[in-house]
Amino acid sequence: MKIFLLSVFLSIFGIFASYSQNFEGRIDVVKRTLSDTLYYSYTIKNNFIRIDEYDTYKRLKQFYIINIKDSTITALNPNQKLYSKVDVQQLHANKQSDYDIINTGIYKYINGYKCYQWRVRNKSQNSEISYWIASDSFNFYTPMAGISAYIDDSFLAFMSLPTNTMKGEMPMLIESRTLLRVEKSSHIVTNITRSHVDLSLFSIPNFYQNYQVSR
C-alpha cells in the first residue's frame, strides 16, 4: 500500500511540476475576419517564439522569430528566402493610443480553461476588444505581446491590461468589434500541445538573404 501511495504521489507531483514550469510546445490559433481566415502556429521554447502564418489554404506565407530576452523580432519570407530585422521601438512609437479597460468578472470555459473576460475600448479607433484570458504556465505571452504590435494590433491592446499583476496568462479567445458591436475579427486557440522543441526552429536558415528596407 505504501508503495502504491508513493507512486500515485509521484505521478501527481510530476503532472503538477510539468504544468508549473514555463510552457514549451506548440499553440495553434485561427484568425477570422469578415473577408478572410488565417492560421497561426506558435512554437515556444525558453525565450524564443516562432510564429508561422498560413493563408486560407494553409500555405505558409511568412514566419517570425521572436527573442523575448533581447526584445527582437525577425521577419522571414520562405518564398523569397529573405529575412529582415523589425525595428520594434519605432513601431511602438507609432502605435501609442488610449484605452478604456473593463474587468467584467464574466467567465466561460474554453479548451478546458476557465477564462475571464477583459474588454478594451478605444473610441478614437471605434473598436472594442474582448480578451477571454486563461491562467497556466503561459509566461511567454505577456513579454511576447509587449514587443509584437508589428504582427497584430491585438497584442498592443492586450498590453493596456494590468499585465504587471498577471503571470502565466494567455487569451484563449480574442473578439474585436466596433463600438456598435459589429464584429470585425476573432482569434481563437484551437490546439495546445506540450512537447520538446528543437532550438534549430529559431535559427535563420543560412541560405536566406538579409533584406532591410532603407529609410
Backbone torsions as a table, in degrees:
resi	resn	phi	psi	omega
1	MET	NA	-42.5	-179.7
2	LYS	-62.7	-40.0	179.5
3	ILE	-64.9	-40.7	179.5
4	PHE	-62.5	-46.7	-179.9
5	LEU	-63.2	-37.8	179.1
6	LEU	-65.0	-41.2	-179.7
7	SER	-66.1	-38.6	176.9
8	VAL	-63.9	-44.7	179.6
9	PHE	-59.5	-44.8	-178.9
10	LEU	-65.9	-36.2	178.3
11	SER	-65.2	-45.8	179.1
12	ILE	-64.0	-42.9	179.1
13	PHE	-62.1	-39.6	-180.0
14	GLY	-64.5	-40.9	177.4
15	ILE	-64.3	-44.6	179.9
16	PHE	-61.5	-43.5	-177.9
17	ALA	-64.3	-40.4	-178.3
18	SER	-65.3	-31.3	-178.7
19	TYR	-88.2	-17.0	-179.6
20	SER	-86.7	-16.3	178.2
21	GLN	-80.9	168.5	177.0
22	ASN	-61.6	145.5	-176.9
23	PHE	-66.7	137.8	170.0
24	GLU	-135.5	128.5	-178.4
25	GLY	148.3	-147.8	-174.0
26	ARG	-131.0	142.0	176.5
27	ILE	-129.2	126.7	-179.8
28	ASP	-102.9	137.9	-176.8
29	VAL	-133.5	141.0	173.9
30	VAL	-113.6	129.1	176.5
31	LYS	-111.1	123.9	178.9
32	ARG	-117.7	132.3	172.0
33	THR	-118.7	-177.8	180.0
34	LEU	-67.4	-21.4	-174.0
35	SER	-120.1	-7.2	-171.8
36	ASP	-156.3	162.9	172.6
37	THR	-131.5	128.4	178.5
38	LEU	-121.5	154.3	-178.4
39	TYR	-123.4	137.8	-179.5
40	TYR	-128.9	144.3	168.5
41	SER	-124.6	129.7	178.2
42	TYR	-105.3	119.4	176.4
43	THR	-110.1	125.5	-169.5
44	ILE	-125.4	134.4	171.9
45	LYS	-153.4	121.7	178.6
46	ASN	53.1	-120.4	-178.5
47	ASN	-92.1	6.6	-174.5
48	PHE	-109.9	142.3	174.9
49	ILE	-136.4	132.7	174.0
50	ARG	-116.2	128.1	178.9
51	ILE	-114.3	113.4	176.4
52	ASP	-97.5	129.6	-179.9
53	GLU	-111.1	126.7	-179.2
54	TYR	-117.5	149.4	179.6
55	ASP	-82.3	-171.5	-177.5
56	THR	-57.5	-31.5	-178.7
57	TYR	-93.3	12.6	178.3
58	LYS	62.0	34.5	172.6
59	ARG	-95.7	135.0	-177.3
60	LEU	-65.8	121.3	179.2
61	LYS	-93.7	-48.0	-177.1
62	GLN	-163.7	166.7	173.5
63	PHE	-147.6	160.3	-175.8
64	TYR	-124.9	142.4	172.2
65	ILE	-114.7	120.3	-177.1
66	ILE	-114.1	131.6	173.8
67	ASN	-112.5	104.4	-174.8
68	ILE	-74.0	-19.0	177.0
69	LYS	-71.6	-42.0	-179.4
70	ASP	-95.5	-3.2	-177.9
71	SER	54.7	50.4	-179.5
72	THR	-124.1	150.3	175.3
73	ILE	-129.4	132.9	172.9
74	THR	-118.1	125.1	177.8
75	ALA	-97.6	133.9	-177.1
76	LEU	-126.4	137.7	178.5
77	ASN	-109.9	105.5	-175.1
78	PRO	-71.3	-22.1	-179.8
79	ASN	-76.4	-42.0	-179.6
80	GLN	-96.4	-3.4	179.3
81	LYS	57.4	49.7	-179.9
82	LEU	-124.2	155.8	171.9
83	TYR	-142.5	155.8	177.6
84	SER	-150.4	148.7	176.6
85	LYS	-84.5	136.8	-179.3
86	VAL	-92.6	132.3	178.0
87	ASP	-80.7	88.9	-173.5
88	VAL	-64.2	-44.0	-177.3
89	GLN	-62.8	-41.3	179.6
90	GLN	-65.9	-40.0	178.8
91	LEU	-63.3	-43.5	-179.1
92	HIS	-67.7	-34.2	178.7
93	ALA	-64.1	-29.3	-178.2
94	ASN	-91.0	0.2	-172.7
95	LYS	-123.5	19.6	179.7
96	GLN	-72.4	142.0	-178.8
97	SER	-159.7	172.4	-178.6
98	ASP	-109.9	141.2	-177.5
99	TYR	-132.9	148.8	168.9
100	ASP	-104.3	128.5	-173.7
101	ILE	-108.3	132.8	178.7
102	ILE	-128.2	119.6	172.7
103	ASN	-95.6	102.3	-170.5
104	THR	-76.6	-24.6	-174.7
105	GLY	78.4	-3.1	178.5
106	ILE	-79.5	144.6	176.8
107	TYR	-140.4	159.1	171.6
108	LYS	-152.8	163.7	-177.3
109	TYR	-95.6	128.0	177.7
110	ILE	-133.3	127.3	-178.7
111	ASN	55.0	30.8	179.7
112	GLY	83.2	0.7	-179.1
113	TYR	-103.5	141.9	172.4
114	LYS	-80.7	112.1	-172.1
115	CYS	-112.3	126.5	179.4
116	TYR	-96.3	142.8	-175.9
117	GLN	-91.6	130.3	168.6
118	TRP	-120.0	135.6	178.6
119	ARG	-114.7	135.1	-178.1
120	VAL	-123.1	115.8	-178.3
121	ARG	-105.1	143.5	175.3
122	ASN	-136.2	101.8	-174.7
123	LYS	-66.6	-38.1	-178.4
124	SER	-65.3	-27.1	178.8
125	GLN	-101.8	4.3	-179.9
126	ASN	50.7	51.0	-176.0
127	SER	-140.3	151.6	170.8
128	GLU	-140.0	126.6	-179.0
129	ILE	-114.4	128.3	175.6
130	SER	-102.5	128.2	176.6
131	TYR	-110.7	123.5	174.2
132	TRP	-101.8	103.9	-163.8
133	ILE	-106.4	129.3	175.7
134	ALA	-104.5	156.3	179.4
135	SER	-119.0	126.1	178.2
136	ASP	-160.6	-139.0	-178.8
137	SER	-99.9	33.1	-177.3
138	PHE	-87.2	53.4	-175.0
139	ASN	-67.2	-15.4	-178.8
140	PHE	-74.1	-24.5	-164.6
141	TYR	-67.3	-48.1	-177.9
142	THR	-62.1	-49.4	176.9
143	PRO	-63.3	-33.3	176.6
144	MET	-64.1	-45.4	179.0
145	ALA	-62.4	-33.0	-178.5
146	GLY	-65.4	-20.3	-178.9
147	ILE	-119.9	8.3	-168.6
148	SER	-117.8	26.9	177.7
149	ALA	-62.5	-23.0	178.0
150	TYR	-60.7	-33.5	-175.3
151	ILE	-82.4	-41.1	-176.9
152	ASP	-161.0	133.9	-179.5
153	ASP	-64.6	-19.8	179.6
154	SER	-64.6	-25.8	175.2
155	PHE	-65.5	-41.0	-178.4
156	LEU	-65.5	-44.3	179.3
157	ALA	-64.1	-35.7	177.8
158	PHE	-59.0	-37.1	-177.6
159	MET	-71.4	-8.6	173.9
160	SER	-78.6	-13.2	175.9
161	LEU	-72.9	162.5	178.7
162	PRO	-72.7	67.1	-174.8
163	THR	-66.9	-18.6	178.7
164	ASN	-67.5	-17.7	177.2
165	THR	-99.3	-0.7	-177.8
166	MET	-99.8	143.8	175.1
167	LYS	-146.0	112.9	179.6
168	GLY	84.8	15.2	-179.7
169	GLU	-88.0	150.3	176.0
170	MET	-154.9	137.7	175.2
171	PRO	-70.3	131.2	172.6
172	MET	-89.4	-21.9	178.7
173	LEU	-147.1	133.0	175.2
174	ILE	-124.2	125.4	-179.2
175	GLU	-122.3	122.4	-179.1
176	SER	-109.9	128.7	179.9
177	ARG	-136.6	166.9	169.0
178	THR	-77.7	170.6	179.0
179	LEU	-66.4	-17.0	175.2
180	LEU	-92.9	12.9	173.2
181	ARG	73.7	20.3	174.8
182	VAL	-81.5	126.5	-175.6
183	GLU	-68.5	134.6	178.3
184	LYS	-109.6	-48.3	-178.9
185	SER	-162.2	167.7	175.5
186	SER	-149.0	147.3	170.7
187	HIS	-121.4	131.2	177.4
188	ILE	-135.5	134.1	175.6
189	VAL	-74.6	123.4	-177.1
190	THR	-105.3	-19.4	-177.9
191	ASN	-158.6	139.7	176.0
192	ILE	-129.4	120.9	-179.0
193	THR	-126.0	116.8	174.3
194	ARG	-87.9	124.3	-177.8
195	SER	-162.6	164.9	175.0
196	HIS	-69.9	137.3	-179.3
197	VAL	-119.8	134.4	179.3
198	ASP	-80.2	131.4	-179.0
199	LEU	-62.4	-20.6	-179.2
200	SER	-62.6	-21.2	178.6
201	LEU	-65.2	-18.1	-176.9
202	PHE	-104.2	13.9	178.7
203	SER	-100.2	145.0	175.1
204	ILE	-78.1	123.5	178.7
205	PRO	-55.1	138.8	-174.4
206	ASN	-68.4	-12.3	178.7
207	PHE	-96.2	3.0	173.5
208	TYR	-82.3	142.7	178.5
209	GLN	-101.5	143.4	179.3
210	ASN	-76.0	128.7	179.5
211	TYR	-131.5	114.0	179.0
212	GLN	-117.3	132.1	178.4
213	VAL	-74.5	127.8	179.4
214	SER	-72.6	145.5	-179.1
215	ARG	-105.4	NA	NA
